[in-house]
Amino acid sequence: EKEQKEVYDWIEDNIKNNLEWMGEILSKGKDGKEYWEENFIFPIEVEKNRYEYVILVKNITHRIEMEKKVIELKRKAVGASYEKSIFLANMSHDIRTPVNGIIGFVDLLLELEKDKEKIEMLNIVKSSSELLIMLINDILDLSKIEAGKLKLNYEKVELEKLMRIVAM
């Protein structure tokens, strides 16, 4: 109520000084129910130094309620996005650990294996596992980007070598 009184005092000061006023006010109807209205008050000089005022009032309760809903939905969406990023980061770490174990055991088997067909199959498992690790790292990077925590590492590269890798 103190805040509302300050608004009304401000409006009154503007009227006393023959200034326009435009703003939103929380009002009460005859039934005691509160509603929001947008007001435009501007003076019209009817005689020298005598003013009358035109007041335009528009009920904006629906708009204010919609704005509050949008703000609440946005807050929930931001929270859900944050939770999703945390979930992705945790899940990515949880998946990476066993995949690294697979790669490690495949490396051990490759050292021991003599059969060319089995070596070929183990290399497929290893390259697929390495691809899976790269995908997991991409997911982690996306969650870092969404959280605003991605750090870029600048380093020199051999462009010709990089182009050959990309072309594969």
C-alpha positions in Angstrom: 0.0 0.0 0.0 2.9 2.3 0.7 4.2 1.8 -2.8 0.7 2.5 -4.2 0.4 5.7 -2.2 3.8 6.9 -3.6 2.4 6.3 -7.2 -0.7 8.3 -6.4 1.4 11.1 -4.9 3.5 11.1 -8.0 0.4 11.3 -10.2 -1.0 14.2 -8.1 2.3 16.1 -8.4 2.2 15.7 -12.1 -1.4 17.0 -12.3 -0.5 20.0 -10.0 2.3 20.8 -12.4 0.1 20.3 -15.5 2.2 17.4 -16.7 1.2 14.2 -18.5 1.3 10.9 -16.6 1.2 7.4 -18.0 1.6 4.2 -16.0 0.2 1.0 -14.5 -1.7 1.0 -11.3 -3.1 -1.8 -9.1 -6.7 -0.7 -8.3 -9.7 -2.1 -6.5 -13.1 -2.5 -8.0 -16.4 -1.7 -6.3 -16.6 -5.4 -5.4 -13.2 -5.1 -3.6 -11.4 -7.2 -6.2 -8.0 -6.0 -7.3 -7.2 -5.4 -11.0 -4.5 -3.8 -13.0 -5.1 -0.7 -15.1 -3.1 1.3 -17.5 -3.7 5.1 -17.2 -3.0 8.0 -19.5 -3.6 11.4 -17.9 -2.9 14.5 -19.8 -3.9 18.2 -19.2 -5.8 20.3 -21.6 -5.7 24.1 -21.1 -9.3 25.2 -21.4 -8.5 28.8 -20.4 -5.3 30.6 -19.6 -3.8 28.8 -16.6 -7.0 26.6 -16.1 -6.7 23.0 -17.0 -8.9 20.0 -17.3 -7.7 16.5 -17.6 -8.4 13.7 -20.0 -7.9 10.3 -18.4 -7.8 7.1 -20.4 -8.1 3.9 -18.4 -7.6 0.4 -19.8 -7.9 -2.8 -17.8 -4.7 -4.8 -18.3 -5.2 -7.5 -15.7 -5.2 -10.2 -18.3 -1.9 -9.0 -19.9 -0.2 -8.7 -16.5 -1.3 -12.2 -15.6 0.0 -13.5 -18.9 3.3 -11.8 -18.4 3.6 -13.4 -14.9 2.9 -16.8 -16.4 5.5 -16.3 -19.2 8.1 -15.3 -16.6 7.3 -18.4 -14.5 7.4 -20.6 -17.5 10.8 -19.1 -18.5 12.1 -19.7 -15.0 11.0 -23.3 -15.1 12.5 -23.8 -18.6 15.8 -22.4 -17.5 15.8 -24.7 -14.4 14.9 -27.7 -16.6 17.7 -26.8 -19.1 20.2 -26.6 -16.2 19.0 -29.9 -14.8 19.3 -31.5 -18.3 22.9 -30.2 -18.6 23.9 -31.6 -15.2 22.2 -35.0 -16.2 24.1 -35.1 -19.5 27.4 -34.3 -17.9 26.9 -37.0 -15.3 25.6 -39.5 -17.7 28.5 -38.8 -20.2 31.0 -39.3 -17.4 29.3 -42.5 -16.3 29.3 -43.9 -19.9 32.9 -42.8 -20.7 34.3 -44.9 -17.8 33.1 -48.4 -19.1 33.9 -47.5 -22.7 37.5 -46.6 -21.7 37.6 -50.0 -20.0 36.5 -51.7 -23.3 39.2 -49.9 -25.2 41.8 -50.9 -22.7 40.9 -54.6 -22.8 40.7 -54.5 -26.6 44.3 -53.1 -26.6 45.4 -56.0 -24.4 43.6 -58.6 -26.6 45.2 -57.0 -29.7 48.7 -57.5 -28.2 48.0 -61.2 -27.6 45.9 -62.1 -30.7 47.6 -63.7 -33.8 44.5 -64.5 -35.9 44.1 -61.8 -38.5 40.3 -62.1 -38.6 40.0 -61.6 -34.9 42.4 -58.7 -35.0 40.2 -57.1 -37.6 37.1 -57.6 -35.4 38.9 -56.2 -32.4 40.0 -53.2 -34.4 36.3 -52.6 -35.3 35.4 -52.8 -31.6 38.2 -50.4 -30.7 37.4 -47.8 -33.4 33.7 -48.0 -32.6 34.5 -47.5 -28.9 36.7 -44.5 -29.7 33.9 -43.0 -31.9 31.6 -43.5 -28.9 34.0 -41.6 -26.7 34.2 -38.8 -29.2 30.4 -38.6 -29.2 30.3 -38.5 -25.4 32.9 -35.7 -25.5 30.7 -33.8 -27.9 27.7 -34.2 -25.6 29.8 -32.9 -22.7 30.9 -29.9 -24.8 27.2 -29.1 -25.6 26.3 -29.2 -22.0 29.3 -27.0 -21.2 28.2 -24.5 -23.9 24.6 -24.4 -22.5 26.0 -23.8 -19.0 28.4 -21.1 -20.3 31.4 -23.1 -19.1 33.1 -24.2 -22.3 36.8 -23.2 -22.4 38.5 -23.1 -25.7 42.1 -24.4 -26.1 44.0 -22.6 -28.8 46.8 -24.7 -30.3 48.7 -25.0 -33.5 47.6 -27.6 -36.0 49.1 -29.0 -39.2 46.3 -28.0 -41.6 47.3 -30.5 -44.3 47.2 -33.4 -41.8 43.9 -32.2 -40.3 42.4 -32.1 -43.8 43.4 -35.7 -44.5 41.8 -36.8 -41.2 38.6 -34.9 -42.0 38.5 -36.3 -45.5 38.6 -39.9 -44.3 
